């Protein structure tokens, strides 16, 4: 089935292509450094180069690919240094988000509890991809509940799905997912109680204890 048949509109074709390429990159079908050629992708998908070009721009904004003049577009490599830098910043952002969100989430944590349950089940199945999706949504809900637009923008620029997934796979490992999931529960309790200081401390500790450390070999 081609992208054109599945997604008749120009915008929907762009979205279809973006999601398809994103899936291929995140599951390792396209490896870091691999070139993505517009014409080849357009021919494969039975569409014009326009939607492919737009989809690649979207993926570049998500930090999944990078484009250079005369060199084309390639899958971007997530380096250890980049992960280290991003989680140093993320730990501070998560602490602030939890502190600000506590008042708004007091006695109203159903949405984040739903995500916690979802990624806890994914952890038991060692489903890293599904775990990643629900864990990111858990933290996004807290950030949005902080009701600070700049904080939300900064968080979205730091917590890229590609970085998050690479961290889960290379630093934490699927054998640690259940322990990581369990470490989120105290944050939920602190938020439910409206304890801003505790929620912030727990959120920062979660990032430092799991995400920011390199996995031992």
C-alpha positions as CSV (number, residue, x, y, z in Angstrom):
1,X,0.0,0.0,0.0
2,X,1.5,3.4,-1.0
3,X,1.4,6.6,1.1
4,X,-0.8,8.2,-1.6
5,X,-3.5,5.5,-1.3
6,X,-3.4,5.5,2.5
7,X,-3.3,9.3,2.9
8,X,-5.1,11.1,0.1
9,X,-4.5,14.7,1.2
10,X,-1.2,16.5,0.8
11,X,-0.9,17.3,4.6
12,X,-2.0,13.8,5.6
13,X,0.5,12.3,3.1
14,X,3.3,14.3,4.8
15,X,2.2,13.1,8.2
16,X,2.0,9.5,7.0
17,X,5.5,9.7,5.6
18,X,6.8,11.4,8.8
19,X,5.4,8.7,11.0
20,X,6.6,5.9,8.8
21,X,10.2,7.3,8.6
22,X,10.1,8.0,12.3
23,X,9.2,4.4,13.0
24,X,12.0,3.1,10.8
25,X,14.5,5.3,12.5
26,X,13.4,4.5,16.1
27,X,13.3,0.7,15.4
28,X,16.8,0.8,13.9
29,X,15.8,0.0,10.3
30,X,17.6,3.2,9.3
31,X,20.9,3.5,11.2
32,X,22.7,6.6,12.3
33,X,24.5,8.2,9.3
34,X,22.3,6.5,6.7
35,X,21.3,8.9,3.9
36,X,17.6,9.4,3.2
37,X,17.1,10.4,-0.4
38,X,14.0,12.3,-1.3
39,X,13.6,10.9,-4.8
40,X,14.1,7.3,-3.7
41,X,11.6,7.6,-0.9
42,X,9.1,9.3,-3.1
43,X,9.4,6.5,-5.7
44,X,9.1,3.9,-3.0
45,X,5.9,5.5,-1.5
46,X,4.3,6.4,-4.8
47,X,4.2,10.1,-4.1
48,X,5.9,13.4,-5.1
49,X,9.0,14.7,-3.5
50,X,7.2,17.6,-1.9
51,X,5.5,15.7,1.0
52,X,8.8,13.7,1.5
53,X,10.8,16.9,1.8
54,X,8.3,18.3,4.3
55,X,8.3,15.1,6.4
56,X,12.1,15.2,6.5
57,X,12.0,18.8,7.8
58,X,9.6,17.7,10.5
59,X,11.9,14.9,11.5
60,X,14.8,17.3,11.6
61,X,12.8,19.5,14.0
62,X,12.4,16.3,16.1
63,X,16.1,15.7,16.1
64,X,15.9,12.5,14.2
65,X,17.7,13.6,11.0
66,X,20.1,16.3,10.0
67,X,20.5,18.0,6.7
68,X,23.6,19.6,5.2
69,X,24.0,21.5,1.9
70,X,25.3,19.3,-0.9
71,X,25.3,16.3,1.4
72,X,21.6,15.6,1.8
73,X,19.7,14.3,4.8
74,X,21.0,11.6,7.1
75,X,19.8,9.8,10.2
76,X,21.3,11.7,13.2
77,X,23.5,10.0,15.7
78,X,22.6,10.5,19.3
79,X,26.0,10.7,21.1
80,X,26.8,10.0,24.7
81,X,27.8,13.6,25.3
82,X,24.4,14.8,24.0
83,X,22.6,12.4,26.3
84,X,24.7,13.5,29.3
85,X,24.1,17.2,28.5
86,X,20.4,16.7,28.0
87,X,19.8,14.9,31.2
88,X,21.7,17.4,33.3
89,X,19.2,20.0,32.0
90,X,16.2,17.7,32.2
91,X,16.7,16.9,35.8
92,X,16.4,20.6,36.7
93,X,13.4,21.1,34.4
94,X,11.6,18.1,35.8
95,X,12.2,19.3,39.4
96,X,10.7,22.7,38.6
97,X,7.8,21.2,36.7
98,X,6.8,18.9,39.6
99,X,7.1,21.8,42.1
100,X,4.8,24.0,40.0
101,X,2.4,21.2,39.1
102,X,1.8,20.0,42.6
103,X,-0.8,22.6,43.4
104,X,-2.7,21.9,40.2
105,X,-2.5,18.1,40.5
106,X,-3.4,17.9,44.2
107,X,-6.1,15.2,44.5
108,X,-6.2,15.1,40.7
109,X,-3.7,12.6,39.5
110,X,-5.9,10.2,37.5
111,X,-4.3,11.1,34.1
112,X,-0.7,10.4,35.3
113,X,-1.8,7.3,37.2
114,X,-3.2,6.0,33.9
115,X,0.1,6.5,32.2
116,X,1.9,4.9,35.2
117,X,-0.2,1.8,34.9
118,X,0.4,1.6,31.1
119,X,4.2,1.8,31.3
120,X,4.3,-0.5,34.3
121,X,2.5,-3.1,32.2
122,X,4.9,-2.4,29.3
123,X,7.8,-2.8,31.7
124,X,6.6,-6.3,32.7
125,X,6.5,-7.3,29.1
126,X,9.9,-5.6,28.4
127,X,8.3,-3.5,25.7
128,X,10.7,-0.6,25.5
129,X,8.9,1.2,22.8
130,X,5.5,1.2,24.5
131,X,7.2,2.0,27.8
132,X,8.9,5.0,26.2
133,X,5.6,6.4,24.8
134,X,3.7,6.2,28.1
135,X,6.6,7.3,30.3
136,X,7.1,10.4,28.1
137,X,3.4,11.2,28.3
138,X,3.5,10.8,32.1
139,X,6.2,13.5,32.3
140,X,4.5,15.7,29.7
141,X,1.3,15.8,31.7
142,X,3.2,17.0,34.7
143,X,5.0,19.7,32.7
144,X,1.8,20.9,31.2
145,X,0.2,21.0,34.7
146,X,3.0,23.4,35.7
147,X,1.3,25.9,33.5
148,X,4.5,27.6,32.3
149,X,4.8,28.0,28.6
150,X,8.6,28.6,28.5
151,X,9.2,25.6,30.7
152,X,7.0,23.5,28.4
153,X,9.0,24.7,25.3
154,X,12.3,24.0,27.0
155,X,11.2,20.5,28.1
156,X,10.0,19.6,24.6
157,X,13.3,20.7,23.1
158,X,15.3,18.6,25.6
159,X,13.2,15.5,25.9
160,X,13.3,14.3,22.3
161,X,11.8,10.9,21.7
162,X,15.0,9.7,20.0
163,X,17.1,10.6,23.0
164,X,14.6,9.0,25.4
165,X,14.5,5.8,23.5
166,X,18.2,5.6,23.1
167,X,18.7,6.1,26.8
168,X,16.2,3.3,27.7
169,X,17.9,0.9,25.3
170,X,21.6,1.7,25.9
171,X,21.8,3.0,29.5
172,X,18.9,1.5,31.4
173,X,18.0,-1.7,29.6
174,X,14.8,-3.6,29.5
175,X,15.7,-5.6,32.6
176,X,15.5,-2.4,34.7
177,X,12.2,-1.1,33.3
178,X,10.1,-2.5,36.2
179,X,12.4,-0.8,38.8
180,X,12.3,2.4,36.8
181,X,8.5,2.3,36.6
182,X,8.1,1.7,40.3
183,X,10.3,4.7,41.0
184,X,7.6,6.9,39.5
185,X,4.9,6.0,42.1
186,X,6.3,8.2,44.9
187,X,6.2,11.2,42.6
188,X,2.5,10.5,42.0
189,X,1.8,10.3,45.7
190,X,3.6,13.6,46.4
191,X,1.7,15.3,43.6
192,X,-1.6,13.9,44.9
193,X,-0.8,15.3,48.3
194,X,0.2,18.7,46.8
195,X,3.7,18.4,48.3
196,X,5.7,20.6,45.9
197,X,9.1,20.2,47.5
198,X,8.9,16.5,47.8
199,X,7.5,16.0,44.3
200,X,10.3,18.1,42.9
201,X,13.0,16.3,44.8
202,X,11.7,12.9,43.7
203,X,11.4,14.0,40.1
204,X,15.0,15.2,39.9
205,X,16.3,12.1,41.8
206,X,14.5,9.9,39.2
207,X,16.4,11.4,36.3
208,X,19.7,11.4,38.1
209,X,19.4,7.8,39.4
210,X,18.3,6.2,36.2
211,X,18.6,8.4,33.0
212,X,21.8,10.3,33.7
213,X,23.9,7.3,34.6
214,X,25.7,5.3,32.0
215,X,24.8,1.6,32.1
216,X,27.5,-0.6,33.6
217,X,28.9,-3.3,31.4
